[in-house]
């Protein structure tokens, strides 16, 4: 029967494994499988990478929206200038 561990417990173990740099030692101290601790650390790293990628995409999206707004403003100003000069309607 597999045991379910709380997310708080898993986070604690991952933190300890990262701090010590030794998943096997942390696993022995908590009577866990070393492979399970290493898997939890790997999963935590992947989750962190996904969160970082998501933040990067949010930042990139905001930057692109700002650029688009600036381009629209430039086009509006150019159109108005052309209308004043009688070049465009």
Backbone torsions as a table, in degrees:
resi	resn	phi	psi	omega
1	UNK	NA	127.9	-178.8
2	UNK	-84.4	144.6	-178.4
3	UNK	-97.0	140.7	176.8
4	UNK	-95.5	131.3	178.7
5	UNK	-110.0	142.2	-179.8
6	UNK	-68.3	156.2	179.5
7	UNK	-64.4	-32.3	178.0
8	UNK	-64.2	-43.0	179.1
9	UNK	-63.8	-45.5	179.9
10	UNK	-60.5	-43.8	178.9
11	UNK	-61.6	-39.1	178.6
12	UNK	-62.5	-45.7	-179.3
13	UNK	-64.5	-43.7	179.2
14	UNK	-61.4	-44.6	179.1
15	UNK	-59.6	-45.6	179.2
16	UNK	-62.3	-42.9	-179.4
17	UNK	-64.3	-40.3	177.7
18	UNK	-67.8	-42.6	-178.5
19	UNK	-63.7	-42.1	-177.7
20	UNK	-85.6	-24.1	-175.9
21	UNK	73.5	15.2	-176.2
22	UNK	-138.9	93.5	-178.9
23	UNK	-65.2	-35.3	-179.0
24	UNK	-63.9	-42.9	179.3
25	UNK	-63.0	-46.5	179.7
26	UNK	-62.2	-41.2	179.1
27	UNK	-60.9	-45.9	179.4
28	UNK	-61.8	-41.5	-178.5
29	UNK	-62.6	-30.7	-176.8
30	UNK	-108.3	10.4	179.5
31	UNK	54.3	50.6	178.0
32	UNK	-120.0	165.9	175.5
33	UNK	-76.8	133.7	179.7
34	UNK	-62.1	-37.7	179.9
35	UNK	-65.4	-34.3	178.4
36	UNK	-67.7	-42.7	179.2
37	UNK	-63.0	-44.1	178.7
38	UNK	-61.9	-38.2	178.0
39	UNK	-64.1	-43.9	178.6
40	UNK	-60.6	-41.0	178.9
41	UNK	-63.9	-44.8	178.7
42	UNK	-59.8	-46.1	-179.9
43	UNK	-62.9	-38.9	178.5
44	UNK	-64.2	-41.9	178.6
45	UNK	-64.1	-41.1	178.4
46	UNK	-63.6	-43.3	180.0
47	UNK	-62.6	-41.3	178.1
48	UNK	-62.7	-41.0	178.8
49	UNK	-64.4	-41.1	179.0
50	UNK	-63.4	-44.1	179.3
51	UNK	-62.8	-40.9	178.6
52	UNK	-64.4	-43.6	177.7
53	UNK	-61.7	-40.2	-180.0
54	UNK	-64.3	-43.9	177.3
55	UNK	-61.9	-40.0	178.6
56	UNK	-61.9	-41.5	179.4
57	UNK	-66.9	-38.7	178.0
58	UNK	-63.4	-44.3	177.8
59	UNK	-62.4	-44.5	-179.9
60	UNK	-63.7	-41.3	178.5
61	UNK	-61.5	-44.2	179.1
62	UNK	-63.0	-41.8	179.4
63	UNK	-62.9	-43.8	-179.9
64	UNK	-66.6	-37.8	176.8
65	UNK	-63.5	-39.5	178.5
66	UNK	-64.8	-44.7	178.0
67	UNK	-61.0	-42.2	178.9
68	UNK	-61.5	-43.8	178.3
69	UNK	-61.3	-41.8	178.4
70	UNK	-63.6	-41.4	179.5
71	UNK	-65.2	-41.2	178.6
72	UNK	-63.0	-39.8	177.5
73	UNK	-64.1	-43.5	178.4
74	UNK	-61.0	-44.1	179.3
75	UNK	-62.4	-42.4	179.0
76	UNK	-61.4	-45.0	179.8
77	UNK	-64.4	-41.2	178.7
78	UNK	-64.6	-42.0	178.5
79	UNK	-61.7	-43.6	178.8
80	UNK	-62.8	-41.0	179.0
81	UNK	-64.1	-43.9	178.5
82	UNK	-63.4	-38.1	178.2
83	UNK	-65.4	-40.8	179.7
84	UNK	-64.6	-34.8	179.8
85	UNK	-80.5	-8.6	179.3
86	UNK	77.9	19.0	-179.0
87	UNK	-88.3	-32.3	-177.4
88	UNK	-130.0	159.2	179.7
89	UNK	-99.9	NA	NA
